[in-house]
Amino acid sequence: MDYLKETPSQTAGPYVHIGLAPRAAGFDIFKQELGWDIAGPNAKGERIRVEGCVYDGTGAPIKDVLIEAWQANADGHYAHPEDGREVEDGFRGWGRVITDFDTGLWGFDTIKPGATPGRNGTTQAPHINLWIVARGINLGLNTRMYFDDCDNSTDPVLNLIEQTHRRQTLIATRSEDDKGVTYRFDIRIQGPDETVFLDI
């Protein structure tokens, strides 16, 4: 045959890392990766680290996950033309990270976002929007991460979740040490503590 064979059909890989997180695949082609620090050096507010693992239905960490994060700045403004409000120079509020291939741990540095406007005059509690892609996931999963040290009681999205005990799957836990503030947010794809995913 004088032509190349078709590459294998895959849901999200192994080629996903080459195109979406090239440095992890061994390609140093961008001046700056799209993740790791999604706020930028000029962002005001509390510096935090967000990290966690993504677990499958058996409780095992999934080690080839890609996560995109999108958030507002400390004033609750998005770096997006539709927001129409000012953000700091260099503030993207968006990034892309992958899990560690050995441990399954993912993480990024940012600032703690502020509350944002919701629909019909409501106010959304501070949160980070997350989109998850991995092998076996044909469509990306959307979820949110809220903060355990914020008042989340009136957030309109959390209050849409009818099973109130499941709201806790969207709350990250704060810890502090000599390295700074970390929020732990584990994502469970299936099982009794399955993370709430949003249909958007």
C-alpha positions as CSV (number, residue, x, y, z in Angstrom):
1,M,0.0,0.0,0.0
2,D,1.4,3.4,-0.9
3,Y,-0.6,5.4,1.6
4,L,-0.6,5.7,5.4
5,K,-3.0,3.8,7.5
6,E,-5.7,5.7,9.4
7,T,-4.8,6.3,13.0
8,P,-6.8,4.6,15.8
9,S,-10.1,6.1,16.8
10,Q,-9.8,7.5,20.4
11,T,-12.2,9.5,22.6
12,A,-9.5,11.7,24.1
13,G,-6.0,10.5,23.6
14,P,-3.2,9.7,23.4
15,Y,-3.0,12.7,21.0
16,V,-4.9,15.0,23.2
17,H,-1.8,15.9,25.2
18,I,0.2,16.8,22.1
19,G,-2.5,19.3,20.9
20,L,-3.8,20.6,24.2
21,A,-0.9,20.3,26.6
22,P,2.2,20.0,24.4
23,R,4.8,20.5,27.1
24,A,3.5,17.4,29.0
25,A,4.0,15.5,25.7
26,G,7.6,16.7,25.4
27,F,7.0,19.5,23.0
28,D,8.3,22.9,24.1
29,I,6.5,25.0,21.5
30,F,4.7,27.8,23.4
31,K,6.4,30.7,25.3
32,Q,3.9,30.1,28.1
33,E,1.7,27.1,28.8
34,L,-2.0,27.7,29.0
35,G,-2.3,26.6,32.7
36,W,-0.4,26.4,35.9
37,D,-1.0,30.1,36.8
38,I,-4.2,31.2,35.4
39,A,-4.4,34.7,37.0
40,G,-1.1,36.2,36.0
41,P,1.4,38.2,38.0
42,N,-0.6,41.4,38.2
43,A,-3.8,40.0,39.6
44,K,-4.9,41.4,42.9
45,G,-6.5,39.3,45.6
46,E,-5.6,36.3,47.7
47,R,-3.1,33.9,46.0
48,I,-4.3,30.3,46.2
49,R,-3.5,26.9,44.9
50,V,-6.2,24.6,43.7
51,E,-5.5,20.8,43.4
52,G,-7.2,17.5,43.5
53,C,-7.6,14.1,41.8
54,V,-10.2,12.8,39.4
55,Y,-11.5,9.3,40.4
56,D,-13.4,6.7,38.4
57,G,-16.3,4.6,39.7
58,T,-14.0,2.2,41.5
59,G,-12.2,5.0,43.4
60,A,-9.0,4.7,41.3
61,P,-7.4,8.0,40.2
62,I,-7.7,8.7,36.4
63,K,-4.2,9.6,35.3
64,D,-4.8,11.1,31.8
65,V,-7.3,13.9,32.5
66,L,-7.3,17.3,31.0
67,I,-9.0,20.1,33.0
68,E,-9.9,23.6,31.8
69,A,-10.6,26.3,34.3
70,W,-12.4,29.6,33.9
71,Q,-12.9,32.2,36.6
72,A,-13.5,35.8,37.5
73,N,-10.9,38.0,39.1
74,A,-11.1,39.1,42.8
75,D,-13.7,41.8,41.9
76,G,-15.9,39.3,40.1
77,H,-15.0,40.4,36.6
78,Y,-14.3,38.0,33.7
79,A,-11.6,38.6,31.1
80,H,-14.2,38.4,28.4
81,P,-15.7,41.1,26.1
82,E,-19.3,40.2,27.1
83,D,-18.4,41.0,30.7
84,G,-17.5,44.6,29.7
85,R,-15.7,45.4,32.9
86,E,-12.0,46.0,33.5
87,V,-9.6,43.3,34.6
88,E,-5.9,43.6,35.5
89,D,-3.3,43.6,32.8
90,G,-2.4,40.0,32.0
91,F,-5.4,38.5,33.8
92,R,-6.7,35.6,31.7
93,G,-8.8,33.8,34.3
94,W,-8.5,30.8,32.0
95,G,-6.1,27.9,31.9
96,R,-5.6,24.2,31.0
97,V,-3.9,21.6,33.1
98,I,-3.5,17.9,33.0
99,T,-3.1,15.3,35.7
100,D,0.3,13.9,36.7
101,F,0.8,10.7,34.8
102,D,2.0,8.8,37.9
103,T,-0.2,10.1,40.7
104,G,-3.3,11.5,39.0
105,L,-2.9,14.8,40.9
106,W,-3.8,18.0,39.0
107,G,-3.4,21.6,40.2
108,F,-2.9,25.2,39.3
109,D,-2.1,28.6,41.0
110,T,-4.5,31.5,40.8
111,I,-6.3,34.1,42.9
112,K,-9.5,33.5,44.8
113,P,-12.3,34.9,42.6
114,G,-15.0,37.3,43.8
115,A,-18.8,36.9,43.6
116,T,-20.2,37.4,40.1
117,P,-23.6,38.6,38.8
118,G,-26.1,35.9,38.1
119,R,-29.4,35.9,36.1
120,N,-32.3,38.0,37.1
121,G,-30.3,40.2,39.5
122,T,-28.9,37.3,41.6
123,T,-25.4,37.0,42.9
124,Q,-23.3,33.9,42.4
125,A,-20.9,32.9,45.2
126,P,-17.2,32.8,44.3
127,H,-16.5,29.8,42.1
128,I,-14.3,28.4,39.4
129,N,-15.8,26.7,36.4
130,L,-14.2,23.4,35.4
131,W,-14.4,21.3,32.2
132,I,-13.1,17.7,32.3
133,V,-12.0,15.5,29.4
134,A,-10.5,12.0,29.7
135,R,-10.5,8.6,28.1
136,G,-13.9,7.2,27.9
137,I,-15.6,10.6,28.2
138,N,-17.1,11.4,24.8
139,L,-18.4,14.8,25.8
140,G,-16.6,17.0,28.3
141,L,-18.1,17.2,31.8
142,N,-18.8,20.7,33.2
143,T,-18.8,21.4,36.9
144,R,-18.0,24.1,39.4
145,M,-15.8,24.4,42.4
146,Y,-17.0,26.6,45.3
147,F,-15.1,27.5,48.5
148,D,-15.8,26.1,52.0
149,D,-15.0,29.4,53.6
150,C,-17.5,31.5,51.6
151,D,-21.2,31.9,52.1
152,N,-22.7,29.7,49.4
153,S,-26.2,29.5,50.8
154,T,-27.8,31.9,48.2
155,D,-25.9,30.8,45.1
156,P,-28.5,30.2,42.4
157,V,-26.7,27.3,40.7
158,L,-26.1,25.4,44.0
159,N,-29.7,25.9,44.9
160,L,-30.8,24.3,41.7
161,I,-29.5,20.9,43.0
162,E,-32.6,19.3,44.5
163,Q,-30.7,16.7,46.5
164,T,-29.2,19.1,49.0
165,H,-26.5,16.6,50.3
166,R,-25.0,16.4,46.8
167,R,-24.2,20.2,46.9
168,Q,-21.2,19.3,49.0
169,T,-19.6,17.6,46.0
170,L,-19.0,21.1,44.6
171,I,-17.3,22.5,47.7
172,A,-13.5,22.7,48.0
173,T,-11.7,22.4,51.3
174,R,-9.2,25.1,52.5
175,S,-5.9,24.3,54.2
176,E,-2.9,26.5,55.0
177,D,0.8,25.7,55.5
178,D,4.1,27.5,55.1
179,K,3.7,27.3,51.3
180,G,0.3,29.2,51.3
181,V,-3.4,28.5,50.9
182,T,-4.6,25.4,49.1
183,Y,-8.1,24.3,48.2
184,R,-8.5,20.6,47.7
185,F,-11.2,19.6,45.1
186,D,-11.5,16.0,44.2
187,I,-13.8,15.1,41.3
188,R,-15.6,11.7,41.2
189,I,-16.9,10.6,37.8
190,Q,-19.2,7.9,39.2
191,G,-20.2,6.3,42.4
192,P,-22.1,7.2,45.6
193,D,-20.2,10.6,46.0
194,E,-20.3,11.4,42.3
195,T,-19.6,15.1,41.6
196,V,-22.5,17.1,40.3
197,F,-22.1,17.9,36.7
198,L,-23.9,20.7,34.9
199,D,-25.8,20.5,31.6
200,I,-24.7,23.8,30.0
